[in-house]
Amino acid sequence: MNDETPETAGALKAKPKTSMHFIRTHLREYGILIALIVIMAFFQFMTGGILLKPVNLTNLILQNSYIIIMAVGMLLVIVAGHIDLSVGSVLGFIGALAAVMIVEYDINYVVTAIVCLAAGAAIGAMQGYWIAYFKIPAFIVTLAGMLVFKGLTLWLLAGQSIGPFPKNFQLISSGFIPDLFKAEGINLFSLSLGVLTASILIILSARSRMHQQRIGIVDEPFAFFFAKNAIIAFAIIYLSYLLAAFRGLPNVLIIMAFLISVYTFIASKTTIGRRIYAIGGNEKAAKLSGINTERLTFLTFANMGMLAALAGLVFAARLNTATPKAGFAFELDVIAAVFIGGASMSGGVGTIIGAVVGAFIMGVMNNGMSILGIGIDWQQVIKGLVLLAAVIFDVYNKNKA
Amino acid sequence: MQHADSSGSVMTQAEAPSQQSTSSSGYSGEANSREANSRLGADQDIILEMRHITKSFPGVKALDDVSLKVQRGEIHALVGENGAGKSTLMKVLSGVYPHGKYAGDIVYNGEVLALRGIADSESKGIIIIHQELALVPLLSIAENIFLGNEISSKGIIDWPETNRKTSELLRKVGLSENPESLVSDLGLGKQQLIEIAKALSKEVKLLILDEPTSSLNEKDSDTLLALLTEFKARGISSILISHKLNEISRVADTITVLRDGTLVSTLDCHAQAISEDHIIRDMVGRSLSDRYPPRTPQIGDAVMQVRDWTVHHPLYPDNKVVSGVDLDLRRGEVLGIAGLMGAGRTELAMSLFGRSYGRNISGEVMINGKAVDLGTIRKAIDAGLCYVTEDRKQYGLVLDQSIQRNIPLANLNAVAQFGLIDENRELAVANDYREKINIRCPDVSQQTINLSGGNQQKVVLSKWLFADPEILILDEPTRGIDVGAKYEIYTIIRDLAAAGKSIIVISSEMPELLGICDRLYVMNEGRFVGELSVAEATQEKIMSMIVRASA
């Protein structure tokens, strides 16, 4: 029984552990990071250094926070093989709900936030119910949701803007973490947090590499490993230094960092995450393997609704008002971010980090082009082309493999 | 070694001039192919000659100096294990790999072909029918047959003419369907015939069939083979790729055997009788003294009893797909379910496995003497049942994902703690099965889409073995995999039975059932119509049970 078929023989040979091979197989993962760095460098140069000015950087993060928060949830939805078009409307609706509760009914903002998150989860669950248990295509259910909640937002606000919010509520978006060290000129605590985060990341990836070495499955050349970690650590420390030079780390950045790490963990390390990827990869096989595909799909949408609600709170707090137009076309930015980040339309493929980087690519382009004074018309054109290029790159890569 | 090398090079030198001369005569014959042909091979009328075809992919030579001659009006069988290069050779012939992407010449009707794509080969009358049929289910028969080749003037389709021609073509392949009925309403056997009718509409001269009967029942297979024989008389040549050696020995005029991308032998079936064992020996490069591993069954107590199991069709609730089935299974037993395609075997298995098929399911299941609820797949797995699907790509594997990720999928909790996956344990499990079941792969991070059929099947099996079932239902466990891998699967089944598992095998290949099972149920039209111990069972007996039940 030791006859090798050509396929397996070929596969055996096709796996030399060279750097070139590694680059080819991991082009996408590095490609997206490199793309972000290149785009940032480009705009940094073109804007004469404005892009990475502490004030602008802080703005960049605040401007994109709600997109990133939703992209995290959308990634799971898309990996599961679905789509959610309603998130922009849900964001607007929850902002309106918060405004009505806080401003008109004077309800405590903590209570409001909890109610709003629950409402978001309920909205997601309602949509997920039809998608998961009645097999109505997500595109249709959430398209309906998009219209319904856009309408309900208008109704709730009676066509008016409602605001302003109390100071404490605004802090979700406009607050910065306090400087416990009280240094002069720079927020030393924020900088230390950045350094700490970078160190933890390095320790974690060194540990996992050491472990891989022990069982002999390392395939990332050391130079890559070193360079990748060095760049990421440097970027985190440098950016937190920049932020520290302004007012420190924004509260919302902490929320984002928390969400990104929790959801990365869920997606890559837990049985739930593993099952979501299996459902997206082959729903029938997953179902026949005893996975409760309906319940997981349902939960994925409920989670998306909750994150859209969180984004709604952040957005309302940032604008300091709830407007009927809030959230308009946000779903498109969120979905674009996820696809730029390497997720596959057919499901089963994609990473949280990819989606976040994808969102930053969109954000940096928005921001950079605005600074350069490029009109909104051409901004849209360029963003559209970048999305198309990223997906073409993906498909091309996949066909070549 | 030295000796073999030098003799090999002598051979090539000796062959080189003759190659020169044949190809030059091929060129000269371009103007008058008939003359060239008669000069080439005395009384033979050769329609196709593939000369010294070599095709490489990065890291592997899929075809190495393969030559093949097909005469006008013959059935030429092409056999070999999966990965032997049969499909690659046919892709070269049909222009999927265009001229220039391979070395060697294709001489067709005395003319050297430089194909740029499938459209080119089709215009020459070379038509390939793939294993996975290329029909659009929701279009009519006529629409399918003339798809891309519509009978129209100024872009407006002439439906009466289309339907008339379709009827004519259908008659030629022995069908009497309405040209306007939808392809999705036809069975697989008829769909296959529609494909052939489509080929006829393009004035086929050389028909290539890739595993045409692999998913057909015996009756449909017979119809198809009879049709090929009929084509012979009309001067249409066929190249038949198949794993079913009995069919090949029945219809083939010439058999070409490939192994690992090289030509092993070309057997002339008229010169001498070719035994199946001979073909197998050439295919696997070793003699398979026995196609089934030897086994001494040790059968214990009853494990599962199914009583009065009835299942209705999910879409047509009046239609009973399984009716009143009683089934008994004992420990350590390999139980076969024989029957034709569509007899309800898969439906029975899937309805037992967590009601994953059908509606209005009624009946009782006892496992180890206790009535069990198999209402969901999870419950069925927990009750010790598993179902290994007949369609591993659609229902068995997450193809984008690695072997390592596929194997624990049915029992993720066993590689996790508090919902947290222990990747070391997962890797260890995957490597363990890779070794035990002999999954051939560079490592377990390989995506399952890149594995051969036999190895994919082993991954699916591993997944279910890791779920530690007591009762395994294997649905067509060796469909579309090669002889060597089949033997390995049989060995796994034997070892599982020896370890006290109980196994139900559903198969359309009767010799396989007779070779590996202890006892057989014969199923037809949703009912068990007979039960035989394997000692008393023969293919004829099984068939007669089916036929009697139908009548």
Boltz contact constraints between the chains, C-beta under 6 A:
constraints:
  - contact:
      token1: [A, 5]
      token2: [B, 83]
      max_distance: 6.0
  - contact:
      token1: [A, 5]
      token2: [B, 452]
      max_distance: 6.0
  - contact:
      token1: [A, 6]
      token2: [B, 60]
      max_distance: 6.0
  - contact:
      token1: [A, 6]
      token2: [B, 62]
      max_distance: 6.0
  - contact:
      token1: [A, 6]
      token2: [B, 83]
      max_distance: 6.0
  - contact:
      token1: [A, 6]
      token2: [B, 261]
      max_distance: 6.0
  - contact:
      token1: [A, 7]
      token2: [B, 83]
      max_distance: 6.0
  - contact:
      token1: [A, 7]
      token2: [B, 452]
      max_distance: 6.0
  - contact:
      token1: [A, 8]
      token2: [B, 440]
      max_distance: 6.0
  - contact:
      token1: [A, 9]
      token2: [B, 60]
      max_distance: 6.0
  - contact:
      token1: [A, 10]
      token2: [B, 59]
      max_distance: 6.0
  - contact:
      token1: [A, 10]
      token2: [B, 60]
      max_distance: 6.0
  - contact:
      token1: [A, 11]
      token2: [B, 442]
      max_distance: 6.0
  - contact:
      token1: [A, 12]
      token2: [B, 442]
      max_distance: 6.0
  - contact:
      token1: [A, 13]
      token2: [B, 59]
      max_distance: 6.0
  - contact:
      token1: [A, 14]
      token2: [B, 59]
      max_distance: 6.0
  - contact:
      token1: [A, 15]
      token2: [B, 442]
      max_distance: 6.0
  - contact:
      token1: [A, 269]
      token2: [B, 420]
      max_distance: 6.0
  - contact:
      token1: [A, 269]
      token2: [B, 421]
      max_distance: 6.0
  - contact:
      token1: [A, 270]
      token2: [B, 419]
      max_distance: 6.0
  - contact:
      token1: [A, 270]
      token2: [B, 420]
      max_distance: 6.0
  - contact:
      token1: [A, 271]
      token2: [B, 412]
      max_distance: 6.0
  - contact:
      token1: [A, 271]
      token2: [B, 416]
      max_distance: 6.0
  - contact:
      token1: [A, 271]
      token2: [B, 419]
      max_distance: 6.0
  - contact:
      token1: [A, 278]
      token2: [B, 398]
      max_distance: 6.0
  - contact:
      token1: [A, 278]
      token2: [B, 409]
      max_distance: 6.0
  - contact:
      token1: [A, 281]
      token2: [B, 398]
      max_distance: 6.0
  - contact:
      token1: [A, 281]
      token2: [B, 400]
      max_distance: 6.0
  - contact:
      token1: [A, 281]
      token2: [B, 401]
      max_distance: 6.0
  - contact:
      token1: [A, 282]
      token2: [B, 398]
      max_distance: 6.0
  - contact:
      token1: [A, 284]
      token2: [B, 395]
      max_distance: 6.0
  - contact:
      token1: [A, 285]
      token2: [B, 395]
      max_distance: 6.0
  - contact:
      token1: [A, 285]
      token2: [B, 396]
      max_distance: 6.0
  - contact:
      token1: [A, 285]
      token2: [B, 397]
      max_distance: 6.0
  - contact:
      token1: [A, 285]
      token2: [B, 398]
      max_distance: 6.0
  - contact:
      token1: [A, 288]
      token2: [B, 395]
      max_distance: 6.0
  - contact:
      token1: [A, 289]
      token2: [B, 409]
      max_distance: 6.0
  - contact:
      token1: [A, 289]
      token2: [B, 410]
      max_distance: 6.0
  - contact:
      token1: [A, 290]
      token2: [B, 377]
      max_distance: 6.0
  - contact:
      token1: [A, 290]
      token2: [B, 378]
      max_distance: 6.0
  - contact:
      token1: [A, 290]
      token2: [B, 381]
      max_distance: 6.0
  - contact:
      token1: [A, 290]
      token2: [B, 410]
      max_distance: 6.0
  - contact:
      token1: [A, 348]
      token2: [B, 400]
      max_distance: 6.0
